[in-house]
């Protein structure tokens, strides 16, 4: 998988987008979650319970996003205190 889509955070644990690919993945993830939320709200207004499929898709999308971010972070993930 390509390296450098994300960069490690200066403080704490995790990463932030560092290239257009990282930003595109982040934007696609946010659009998907917003669309799912709208679908969930629409179902609630109609009296349909869509909670289980919403949760399943949201968890799967989040896992995919985190795995791709982790594998494409230049420098890896670890707790950082701002020195490197």
Buried (B, 14 or more C-beta within 10 A) or exposed (E): EEEEBBBBBEEEEBBBBBBEBBBEBBEEBEEBBEEBEEBBEEBEEEEEEBEEEBEEBBEEBEEEBBEBBEBBBEEEBEEBEEEE
